[in-house]
Amino acid sequence: MSLSSYVAGQLRKPSGILGKMFGLLMNRSNNDLNEFMMSTLDINSEDHILEIGFGNGGLIYKMAEISSNGKVAGIDFSHSMVEQAINRNQKKIDQQLVDIRNASVAEIPFDDSAFDKVCSANTIYFWPDPEGNISEVSRVLKKNGRLVLGFRSKEQLKNHSFSNHDFKLYTNKEIVEFLNESGFKDIEVVTRPSKGMDSYCVLATKI
């Protein structure tokens, strides 16, 4: 296995001792994107929110601080990330403000129309069946609920060798078309400039 292939695998699904290290690195590198994504969610105190692919659970904690009369749930298919996120959010889990589960976007373990808002940062490249997975996301989102996907564009990632391994990259136009064809409306891509990679969020509303 090449180094770039190994890195891609850990970015997709951190595992083992090194997986914990990758989780910390991803949390740091995603910090700007996560903050941007949270600002676009426009969270209120009674929101029920789902994060798909939560890493070490840092954003879940911050969202739960705002959604004090609602609930923040998260799914991640990495056992290493689930363990870290539970440790970080244990107090809020005990208060029933946070619900963390080991699960995949392919089969989200929540009821229909369970959430006011759904968000995910830097995971859409790894979705095994994008059309089927976005349908599953739509299923758990309430009518007129908000979806926010934080991502890096194809132009930003295409020259990184790890992106050649099991990544599906999107241009801004492609991700808008994907959501439009998947039953969402009011779709727009917003940008936050950065010293490193600019952060992109695509905002959409369930029809």
Secondary structure, 3 states (H helix, E strand, C coil): CCHHHHHHHHHHCCCHHHHHHHHHHHHHHCHHHHHHHHHHHCCCCCCEEEEECCCCCHHHHHHHHHCCCCEEEEEECCHHHHHHHHHHHHHHHHCCCEEEEECCCCCCCCCCCCEEEEEEECCHHHCCCHHHHHHHHHHHEEEEEEEEEEECCHHHHCCCHHHHCCCCCCCHHHHHHHHHHCCEEEEEEEEECCCCCCEEEEEEEEC
